[in-house]
Amino acid sequence: MTTNFEFLDYLIFICYAILILGVGLWVSRDKKGHEKNAEDYFLASKSLPWWAIGASLIAANISAEQFIGMSGSGFALGLAIASYEWMAAITLIIVGKYFLPIFIEKGLYTIPEFVEKRFSTNLKTILAVFWIALYVFVNLASVLYLGSLALETIMGIPMVYGVIGLALFAAAYSLYGGLSAVAWTDVIQVVFLVLGGLVTTYIALNTVSGGEGVMAGLKTVYEAAPDKFSMILDESNPEFKNLPGIGVLVGGLWVANLYYWGFNQYIIQRTLAAKSLKESQKGILLAAILKLVIPVIVVVPGIAAYVMVNDPEILASLGEAGLKNLPSPEQADKAYPWLLQFLPTGLKGVAFAALAAAIVSSLASMLNSTSTIFTMDIYKQYINKNASDKATVNMGRLSAGVALVIACIMAPLLGGIDQAFQFIQEYTGIVSPGILAVFMLGLFWKKTTNKGAIIGALVSIPIAMYFKVAPKGWSTSSFFVDVPWMDQMGYTAVLTMIVIVLVSLLQNNGADDEKGIPFSKNLFKTSPLFNIGAFAVMIILVVLYAMFWK
């Protein structure tokens, strides 16, 4: 085992980088006599097949926050963090069956555009600003920070240079090519991502078992840390506030997942770029199936690292390398980068390429979606209503570049955050419940009014902040004191829905809103393939939770 990259590792990584840049620029090229228009740049000419959609969804989703952040959470609290992945599989099925038909029927470019069609331009602008701020200051910045943390831990590259390098890599093809470049390179990225993740998992489990293989490693890890394999944490667990037991299954995690997979621009944009609704739904189904496997490559390595760090014999067998950048309960996010040190020459390059693929694909996706929202919902609405296709595409590239510069400035400021995955979820959770409430009622309750939605969206922030900030210094007898943040999300969503319902009923005296969405019997009809796949996903999830319910 070596702690430094060898020539072969560098060669593999360089070949990966050349492949991604080459494919990204090749698919970005304009056909002779054709100049990129808005549909080409922001929706990949609506030409994506199902397998590209499924792969791109996973590549956009699995980033540094999963590879590093979720492995860190696996180190700190165990398999319970896999609920994010496994419940996402069900959420994807719901999105494919009930949300996509409405979005695609309306021919949307952006999620805020739906808000304009259902409610008003004012509400669309409010939510567009919400999303742009969230993408730039939380999502983009955190992915850059975690990615550069990995570079610093593994290769000794200073944080600032790591941030700049990752930003330039993502910008090199995504700013020019738009969604088409992002989606098609994601197909390659997801291969590296899964292969590299499986390699790291294999090495970690094989090391734990003393070279006796994966199954022996799983058995050893389970016997050494059985508490790390509990999916439902009880109140005595120190991590209960992050994953509050049964509340994970019936509470706030649904808010996080439905918001993320249903109303998150950089995720849903891929499905809007499909050839057809059925093609989009097949892509969603593929992503749901892949979601079942993701914990194996992002959570299990973190648990294995926990066992390795706390077993003196294993730690001693790792030699001097084992003591470098050692993860700890206070610095759990070092778990995955620490494991990469022990990969053999060659495989280290593959695993690092997988990590880079996860980081760069998410950066590219977020950049494209940030520019899409700014260009279509701010620039074309308020700055240049008659913008030509050329001006629109150029503004998309410019706004993505500005967002990237701001995120690069913010990224190093996130240093010192432990369990960054949980940090991202917690702060996204201030905004997401209100947005979810607006969309769910706007989609499925015809009486929802524009006034009700605007008041609900604005009120949701102080409600969320009440749960987060106000109770901390109060007595233990106070209402809603010290509520786990995931439960806070659930309460915020419910209270926001109540506000929207009351305002809407008072405004229209119980009558349907004129912009309410009518449903036909065939709108939510899905193919036999989708139905069978969805049923299989649910059966597998029942089995998994039955196995680890303790």
C-alpha positions as CSV (number, residue, x, y, z in Angstrom):
1,M,0.0,0.0,0.0
2,T,1.2,3.5,-0.9
3,T,0.2,6.9,0.4
4,N,1.3,8.8,-2.7
5,F,0.1,8.7,-6.3
6,E,2.3,6.8,-8.7
7,F,2.7,7.4,-12.4
8,L,-0.1,4.9,-13.3
9,D,-2.5,6.7,-11.0
10,Y,-1.8,10.1,-12.5
11,L,-2.1,8.6,-16.0
12,I,-5.5,7.1,-15.3
13,F,-6.8,10.3,-13.8
14,I,-5.4,12.4,-16.7
15,C,-7.0,10.0,-19.2
16,Y,-10.3,10.4,-17.4
17,A,-10.1,14.2,-17.5
18,I,-9.2,14.2,-21.2
19,L,-12.1,11.8,-21.9
20,I,-14.7,14.0,-20.0
21,L,-13.5,17.2,-21.6
22,G,-13.3,15.7,-25.0
23,V,-16.8,14.2,-24.9
24,G,-18.2,17.4,-23.4
25,L,-16.8,19.6,-26.1
26,W,-17.6,17.1,-28.8
27,V,-21.3,16.9,-28.0
28,S,-21.3,20.7,-27.5
29,R,-20.4,21.5,-31.0
30,D,-23.0,23.1,-33.2
31,K,-24.2,21.4,-36.4
32,K,-23.2,23.2,-39.6
33,G,-25.5,26.2,-40.1
34,H,-27.2,25.8,-36.7
35,E,-26.7,28.2,-33.8
36,K,-27.5,27.1,-30.3
37,N,-30.9,28.2,-29.2
38,A,-32.4,28.2,-25.7
39,E,-33.9,24.7,-26.0
40,D,-30.5,23.3,-27.2
41,Y,-28.5,24.9,-24.3
42,F,-30.9,24.5,-21.4
43,L,-32.9,21.4,-22.4
44,A,-30.4,19.5,-24.6
45,S,-32.7,19.9,-27.6
46,K,-35.2,17.6,-25.7
47,S,-33.4,14.6,-27.1
48,L,-32.2,12.6,-24.1
49,P,-32.9,8.9,-24.0
50,W,-34.0,7.1,-20.8
51,W,-30.6,5.6,-20.0
52,A,-28.9,9.0,-20.3
53,I,-31.6,10.5,-18.0
54,G,-31.2,7.8,-15.3
55,A,-27.4,8.0,-15.4
56,S,-27.4,11.8,-15.4
57,L,-29.8,11.9,-12.4
58,I,-27.5,9.8,-10.3
59,A,-24.3,11.6,-11.5
60,A,-25.9,15.0,-10.6
61,N,-27.0,13.7,-7.3
62,I,-24.0,11.8,-6.1
63,S,-21.3,14.4,-5.4
64,A,-18.7,15.2,-2.8
65,E,-21.5,15.6,-0.3
66,Q,-22.4,11.9,-0.7
67,F,-18.9,10.4,-1.3
68,I,-17.3,12.4,1.4
69,G,-20.2,13.8,3.5
70,M,-22.3,10.7,3.6
71,S,-19.3,8.5,4.2
72,G,-18.5,10.8,7.1
73,S,-22.1,10.4,8.4
74,G,-21.6,6.6,8.0
75,F,-18.5,6.9,10.1
76,A,-20.4,9.0,12.8
77,L,-23.8,7.4,12.9
78,G,-23.9,4.3,10.6
79,L,-26.3,2.8,8.1
80,A,-29.2,4.9,9.3
81,I,-27.9,7.7,6.9
82,A,-28.8,5.3,4.0
83,S,-32.4,6.3,4.6
84,Y,-31.7,9.3,2.4
85,E,-30.8,7.0,-0.5
86,W,-33.4,4.3,0.0
87,M,-36.3,6.6,0.6
88,A,-35.2,8.6,-2.5
89,A,-36.0,5.5,-4.5
90,I,-39.6,5.6,-3.5
91,T,-39.6,9.4,-4.0
92,L,-38.4,9.0,-7.6
93,I,-41.3,6.6,-8.3
94,I,-43.8,9.2,-7.0
95,V,-42.2,12.0,-9.0
96,G,-42.2,9.9,-12.2
97,K,-45.9,9.0,-11.8
98,Y,-47.5,12.1,-10.4
99,F,-45.2,15.2,-11.0
100,L,-43.6,14.6,-14.4
101,P,-46.8,14.2,-16.4
102,I,-47.9,17.7,-15.3
103,F,-44.4,19.3,-15.8
104,I,-43.9,17.8,-19.3
105,E,-47.4,18.6,-20.4
106,K,-46.8,22.2,-19.7
107,G,-43.5,22.3,-21.7
108,L,-41.4,23.8,-18.9
109,Y,-37.8,25.0,-19.0
110,T,-37.6,25.7,-15.3
111,I,-39.4,24.9,-12.1
112,P,-40.1,28.6,-11.3
113,E,-41.8,28.7,-14.7
114,F,-44.4,26.3,-13.4
115,V,-45.0,28.7,-10.5
116,E,-45.7,31.5,-13.0
117,K,-48.2,29.4,-14.9
118,R,-50.0,28.2,-11.8
119,F,-49.7,31.3,-9.6
120,S,-48.0,34.5,-10.7
121,T,-44.8,36.2,-11.9
122,N,-44.2,37.7,-8.5
123,L,-44.2,34.3,-6.7
124,K,-42.0,32.9,-9.5
125,T,-39.5,35.7,-8.9
126,I,-39.4,35.1,-5.1
127,L,-38.8,31.4,-5.6
128,A,-36.2,32.0,-8.4
129,V,-34.2,34.2,-6.0
130,F,-34.5,31.6,-3.3
131,W,-33.1,28.9,-5.6
132,I,-30.3,30.9,-7.0
133,A,-29.1,31.9,-3.5
134,L,-29.4,28.3,-2.3
135,Y,-27.5,26.8,-5.3
136,V,-24.7,29.4,-5.1
137,F,-24.1,29.9,-1.3
138,V,-25.0,26.3,-0.1
139,N,-24.8,23.7,-2.9
140,L,-22.1,24.9,-5.2
141,A,-19.9,26.2,-2.3
142,S,-20.2,23.0,-0.3
143,V,-19.4,20.7,-3.2
144,L,-16.3,22.8,-4.0
145,Y,-15.3,22.8,-0.4
146,L,-15.7,19.0,0.0
147,G,-14.0,18.3,-3.3
148,S,-11.0,20.5,-2.4
149,L,-10.9,18.9,1.1
150,A,-10.4,15.5,-0.7
151,L,-7.7,16.9,-2.9
152,E,-6.0,18.4,0.2
153,T,-6.3,15.2,2.2
154,I,-5.2,12.8,-0.6
155,M,-2.7,14.8,-2.6
156,G,-1.7,17.7,-0.3
157,I,-3.1,20.3,-2.7
158,P,-3.9,23.5,-0.8
159,M,-7.6,24.2,-0.4
160,V,-7.6,27.4,-2.6
161,Y,-5.9,25.7,-5.5
162,G,-8.3,22.7,-5.2
163,V,-11.3,25.0,-5.4
164,I,-10.0,26.8,-8.4
165,G,-9.0,23.6,-10.2
166,L,-12.4,21.9,-9.7
167,A,-14.2,25.0,-10.8
168,L,-12.2,25.4,-14.0
169,F,-12.7,21.7,-14.8
170,A,-16.5,21.9,-14.5
171,A,-16.6,25.2,-16.3
172,A,-14.4,24.0,-19.3
173,Y,-17.3,22.0,-20.9
174,S,-20.5,22.9,-19.1
175,L,-20.5,26.6,-19.7
176,Y,-20.0,26.2,-23.4
177,G,-22.1,23.1,-24.1
178,G,-25.0,23.5,-21.6
179,L,-27.2,20.6,-20.5
180,S,-26.3,18.4,-23.5
181,A,-22.6,18.5,-22.5
182,V,-23.5,17.9,-18.8
183,A,-25.9,15.0,-19.4
184,W,-23.8,13.0,-21.9
185,T,-20.6,13.3,-19.9
186,D,-22.7,12.2,-16.9
187,V,-23.2,8.8,-18.6
188,I,-19.4,8.4,-18.5
189,Q,-19.1,9.9,-15.0
190,V,-21.6,7.5,-13.5
191,V,-19.5,4.5,-14.7
192,F,-16.4,5.9,-13.0
193,L,-18.4,6.8,-10.0
194,V,-19.9,3.3,-9.4
195,L,-16.7,1.4,-10.4
196,G,-14.5,3.6,-8.2
197,G,-16.9,3.4,-5.3
198,L,-17.1,-0.4,-5.4
199,V,-13.3,-0.6,-5.5
200,T,-13.0,1.5,-2.4
201,T,-15.7,-0.5,-0.6
202,Y,-14.0,-3.8,-1.6
203,I,-10.5,-2.6,-0.3
204,A,-12.0,-1.3,3.0
205,L,-13.9,-4.5,3.7
206,N,-11.1,-6.8,2.6
207,T,-8.7,-4.8,4.9
208,V,-11.1,-5.2,7.8
209,S,-11.3,-8.9,7.3
210,G,-7.5,-9.3,7.1
211,G,-7.6,-10.2,3.4
212,E,-10.5,-12.7,3.6
213,G,-12.8,-10.9,1.2
214,V,-15.9,-8.7,1.2
215,M,-18.4,-11.1,2.9
216,A,-15.9,-11.7,5.7
217,G,-15.4,-8.0,5.9
218,L,-19.1,-7.3,6.2
219,K,-19.4,-9.9,9.0
220,T,-16.4,-8.4,10.8
221,V,-17.7,-4.9,10.6
222,Y,-21.2,-6.0,11.7
223,E,-19.8,-7.8,14.7
224,A,-17.4,-5.0,15.7
225,A,-20.0,-2.2,15.4
226,P,-23.6,-3.7,15.4
227,D,-25.0,-0.3,16.6
228,K,-23.8,1.2,13.2
229,F,-26.3,-1.1,11.4
230,S,-29.5,0.3,13.0
231,M,-31.8,2.0,10.5
232,I,-34.1,3.4,13.2
233,L,-32.2,5.2,16.0
234,D,-33.7,5.5,19.5
235,E,-33.5,8.7,21.6
236,S,-30.5,7.3,23.6
237,N,-28.4,7.5,20.4
238,P,-26.2,10.6,20.4
239,E,-27.1,11.1,16.7
240,F,-30.9,11.0,17.3
241,K,-31.2,14.7,16.6
242,N,-29.9,14.1,13.0
243,L,-32.0,11.1,12.3
244,P,-34.9,11.0,14.8
245,G,-36.0,7.4,14.7
246,I,-39.4,6.6,13.2
247,G,-39.7,10.3,12.3
248,V,-37.3,9.6,9.5
249,L,-39.9,7.4,7.8
250,V,-43.0,9.4,8.5
251,G,-41.7,13.0,8.9
252,G,-39.2,15.5,7.6
253,L,-37.2,13.2,5.3
254,W,-40.2,13.2,2.9
255,V,-40.0,17.0,2.8
256,A,-36.3,16.8,1.9
257,N,-36.8,14.1,-0.7
258,L,-39.9,15.3,-2.4
259,Y,-38.4,18.8,-2.6
260,Y,-35.1,17.6,-3.9
261,W,-36.3,15.1,-6.5
262,G,-39.5,16.8,-7.5
263,F,-38.9,20.5,-7.4
264,N,-35.2,21.0,-7.6
265,Q,-34.2,22.5,-10.9
266,Y,-30.8,20.8,-11.3
267,I,-32.4,17.4,-10.9
268,I,-35.7,17.8,-12.7
269,Q,-34.1,19.6,-15.6
270,R,-32.9,16.3,-17.0
271,T,-36.4,14.8,-17.1
272,L,-37.7,17.8,-18.9
273,A,-35.1,17.2,-21.6
274,A,-36.5,13.8,-22.4
275,K,-37.7,12.7,-25.9
276,S,-41.1,11.9,-24.3
277,L,-42.9,11.4,-21.0
278,K,-42.5,7.6,-21.2
279,E,-38.8,7.9,-21.9
280,S,-38.5,10.3,-18.9
281,Q,-40.3,7.8,-16.6
282,K,-38.0,5.0,-17.7
283,G,-35.1,7.2,-16.8
284,I,-36.6,7.9,-13.4
285,L,-37.1,4.2,-12.8
286,L,-33.4,3.4,-13.6
287,A,-32.3,6.1,-11.2
288,A,-34.6,4.6,-8.5
289,I,-33.0,1.2,-9.0
290,L,-29.4,2.6,-8.8
291,K,-30.4,4.4,-5.6
292,L,-30.8,1.1,-3.9
293,V,-27.1,0.3,-4.5
294,I,-25.6,3.7,-3.6
295,P,-25.3,3.1,0.2
296,V,-22.9,0.2,-0.6
297,I,-20.4,2.7,-2.2
298,V,-20.9,5.7,0.0
299,V,-22.1,4.6,3.5
300,V,-20.4,1.1,4.0
301,P,-16.9,2.5,3.5
302,G,-17.5,5.1,6.3
303,I,-18.6,2.3,8.7
304,A,-15.6,0.2,7.7
305,A,-13.3,3.2,8.4
306,Y,-14.9,3.5,11.8
307,V,-14.0,-0.1,12.6
308,M,-10.5,0.3,11.3
309,V,-9.8,3.5,13.3
310,N,-11.1,1.9,16.5
311,D,-9.3,-1.5,16.1
312,P,-5.6,-1.1,17.3
313,E,-4.6,-4.3,15.4
314,I,-6.0,-3.2,12.1
315,L,-4.6,0.4,12.6
316,A,-1.2,-1.0,13.4
317,S,-1.3,-3.2,10.3
318,L,-1.8,-0.1,8.1
319,G,1.6,1.3,9.1
320,E,2.5,4.9,9.1
321,A,-0.1,5.7,6.5
322,G,-2.9,4.7,8.9
323,L,-2.0,7.6,11.2
324,K,-2.1,10.3,8.5
325,N,-5.3,12.4,8.3
326,L,-7.0,10.0,10.7
327,P,-10.8,10.5,10.8
328,S,-12.4,11.1,14.2
329,P,-15.9,11.8,15.6
330,E,-15.1,15.5,15.3
331,Q,-13.7,15.2,11.8
332,A,-15.9,12.4,10.3
333,D,-15.7,13.8,6.8
334,K,-12.0,12.6,6.5
335,A,-13.2,9.0,6.4
336,Y,-13.5,8.5,2.7
337,P,-10.3,10.5,1.7
338,W,-8.4,8.5,4.4
339,L,-9.5,5.2,2.9
340,L,-8.3,6.2,-0.6
341,Q,-4.7,6.2,0.8
342,F,-4.8,2.4,1.0
343,L,-5.8,1.6,-2.5
344,P,-3.1,-0.2,-4.7
345,T,-1.4,1.8,-7.5
346,G,-3.8,2.1,-10.4
347,L,-6.9,1.5,-8.4
348,K,-6.2,4.7,-6.5
349,G,-6.3,6.6,-9.8
350,V,-9.7,4.9,-10.6
351,A,-11.2,5.7,-7.2
352,F,-9.9,9.3,-7.4
353,A,-11.4,9.7,-10.9
354,A,-14.7,8.4,-9.4
355,L,-14.6,11.1,-6.7
356,A,-13.7,13.7,-9.3
357,A,-16.5,12.5,-11.5
358,A,-19.0,12.9,-8.6
359,I,-17.7,16.4,-7.8
360,V,-17.5,17.7,-11.4
361,S,-20.8,16.3,-12.6
362,S,-22.7,17.9,-9.7
363,L,-20.9,21.2,-10.2
364,A,-21.7,21.2,-13.9
365,S,-25.3,20.3,-13.2
366,M,-25.7,23.0,-10.6
367,L,-24.1,25.6,-12.8
368,N,-26.3,24.8,-15.7
369,S,-29.5,25.0,-13.6
370,T,-28.4,28.2,-11.8
371,S,-27.9,29.8,-15.2
372,T,-31.2,28.4,-16.5
373,I,-33.2,29.9,-13.7
374,F,-31.4,33.3,-13.8
375,T,-31.6,33.6,-17.6
376,M,-35.2,32.3,-18.2
377,D,-36.8,33.7,-15.0
378,I,-34.9,36.9,-14.2
379,Y,-33.0,38.0,-17.3
380,K,-35.8,37.4,-19.9
381,Q,-38.4,38.5,-17.4
382,Y,-37.0,41.8,-16.2
383,I,-33.8,42.7,-18.1
384,N,-34.3,41.8,-21.8
385,K,-37.7,40.5,-22.6
386,N,-37.0,40.3,-26.3
387,A,-33.6,38.6,-26.0
388,S,-32.5,36.6,-29.0
389,D,-31.4,33.0,-28.7
390,K,-27.8,34.1,-29.0
391,A,-28.2,36.7,-26.2
392,T,-30.0,34.2,-24.1
393,V,-27.3,31.5,-24.4
394,N,-24.6,34.0,-23.8
395,M,-26.3,35.3,-20.7
396,G,-26.6,31.6,-19.5
397,R,-22.9,31.2,-19.9
398,L,-22.1,34.5,-18.2
399,S,-24.4,33.9,-15.2
400,A,-23.0,30.5,-14.7
401,G,-19.5,32.0,-14.6
402,V,-20.5,34.6,-12.1
403,A,-22.2,32.0,-9.9
404,L,-19.0,29.9,-10.0
405,V,-16.8,32.8,-8.9
406,I,-19.0,33.6,-5.9
407,A,-19.1,29.9,-4.9
408,C,-15.3,29.7,-5.1
409,I,-15.1,32.7,-2.7
410,M,-17.5,31.1,-0.3
411,A,-16.2,27.5,-0.4
412,P,-13.1,28.0,1.8
413,L,-15.3,29.7,4.4
414,L,-17.0,26.4,5.1
415,G,-13.9,24.9,6.6
416,G,-14.3,23.2,10.0
417,I,-17.8,22.0,9.4
418,D,-18.2,18.4,10.5
419,Q,-20.6,16.0,8.6
420,A,-21.1,18.5,5.8
421,F,-23.8,16.3,4.3
422,Q,-25.9,17.0,7.4
423,F,-25.0,20.7,7.2
424,I,-26.3,20.9,3.6
425,Q,-29.6,19.1,4.5
426,E,-30.1,21.2,7.6
427,Y,-29.7,24.6,5.9
428,T,-31.6,23.6,2.8
429,G,-34.4,22.5,5.2
430,I,-35.0,26.2,6.0
431,V,-36.2,26.9,2.5
432,S,-37.5,23.5,1.2
433,P,-40.6,23.0,3.4
434,G,-42.2,26.3,2.2
435,I,-41.4,25.5,-1.4
436,L,-42.7,22.0,-1.1
437,A,-46.0,23.3,0.5
438,V,-46.5,25.7,-2.3
439,F,-45.9,23.1,-5.0
440,M,-47.9,20.2,-3.5
441,L,-51.0,22.4,-2.9
442,G,-50.5,24.2,-6.3
443,L,-50.3,20.8,-8.1
444,F,-53.1,18.9,-6.4
445,W,-55.5,21.4,-4.7
446,K,-57.4,23.5,-7.1
447,K,-58.5,26.0,-4.5
448,T,-54.9,27.2,-3.8
449,T,-54.6,30.9,-4.7
450,N,-51.7,33.1,-5.6
451,K,-52.1,35.2,-2.4
452,G,-52.1,32.1,-0.3
453,A,-49.0,30.7,-2.0
454,I,-47.1,34.0,-1.6
455,I,-48.0,34.4,2.0
456,G,-47.2,30.8,2.7
457,A,-43.8,31.0,1.0
458,L,-42.8,34.1,2.9
459,V,-44.2,32.9,6.3
460,S,-42.4,29.5,6.0
461,I,-39.0,31.2,6.6
462,P,-39.8,32.7,10.0
463,I,-41.5,29.4,10.9
464,A,-38.4,27.5,10.0
465,M,-36.2,29.9,11.9
466,Y,-38.4,29.8,15.0
467,F,-37.8,26.0,15.2
468,K,-34.1,26.5,14.5
469,V,-33.1,29.5,16.6
470,A,-35.8,30.6,19.1
471,P,-36.2,27.6,21.3
472,K,-32.6,27.0,22.1
473,G,-32.3,29.4,25.0
474,W,-35.8,28.7,26.4
475,S,-36.8,26.5,29.3
476,T,-37.5,22.8,28.8
477,S,-41.2,23.3,29.3
478,S,-41.4,25.5,26.2
479,F,-43.3,24.4,23.2
480,F,-41.3,22.6,20.4
481,V,-38.0,23.0,22.4
482,D,-34.9,21.3,21.0
483,V,-36.8,19.6,18.1
484,P,-34.6,17.5,15.8
485,W,-34.1,19.5,12.6
486,M,-35.6,16.8,10.4
487,D,-38.8,17.0,12.5
488,Q,-38.6,20.8,12.2
489,M,-38.9,20.4,8.4
490,G,-42.0,18.3,8.8
491,Y,-43.6,20.8,11.2
492,T,-42.7,23.8,9.0
493,A,-44.2,22.1,5.9
494,V,-47.5,21.3,7.7
495,L,-47.8,24.7,9.3
496,T,-47.1,26.4,5.9
497,M,-49.7,24.3,4.2
498,I,-52.2,25.3,6.9
499,V,-51.4,29.0,6.3
500,I,-51.9,28.5,2.5
501,V,-55.2,26.7,2.9
502,L,-56.6,29.3,5.3
503,V,-55.6,32.3,3.2
504,S,-56.9,30.5,0.0
505,L,-60.3,29.6,1.6
506,L,-60.8,33.1,2.9
507,Q,-59.9,34.7,-0.4
508,N,-62.1,32.6,-2.7
509,N,-64.7,31.5,-0.2
510,G,-63.9,27.9,-0.9
511,A,-64.2,28.2,-4.7
512,D,-61.6,26.7,-7.1
513,D,-58.8,29.0,-8.2
514,E,-59.0,30.0,-11.9
515,K,-55.5,28.6,-12.5
516,G,-56.1,25.3,-10.7
517,I,-54.8,22.3,-12.6
518,P,-57.5,20.1,-14.1
519,F,-56.7,16.3,-14.2
520,S,-57.8,13.8,-16.8
521,K,-58.1,10.1,-16.1
522,N,-55.1,9.3,-18.4
523,L,-52.7,11.9,-17.1
524,F,-51.1,9.6,-14.5
525,K,-51.3,6.4,-16.5
526,T,-47.9,4.6,-16.6
527,S,-46.6,1.8,-18.7
528,P,-46.5,-1.9,-17.4
529,L,-42.7,-1.7,-17.3
530,F,-42.8,1.3,-15.0
531,N,-45.4,-0.3,-12.8
532,I,-43.5,-3.6,-12.4
533,G,-40.2,-1.8,-11.8
534,A,-41.9,0.4,-9.1
535,F,-43.4,-2.6,-7.4
536,A,-40.0,-4.4,-7.4
537,V,-38.2,-1.3,-5.9
538,M,-40.8,-1.2,-3.1
539,I,-40.5,-4.9,-2.3
540,I,-36.7,-4.6,-2.0
541,L,-37.0,-1.6,0.3
542,V,-39.4,-3.5,2.6
543,V,-36.8,-6.3,2.8
544,L,-33.9,-3.9,3.5
545,Y,-35.8,-2.1,6.3
546,A,-37.0,-5.4,7.8
547,M,-33.4,-6.7,7.9
548,F,-32.0,-3.6,9.6
549,W,-35.0,-2.5,11.7
550,K,-33.6,-2.4,15.3
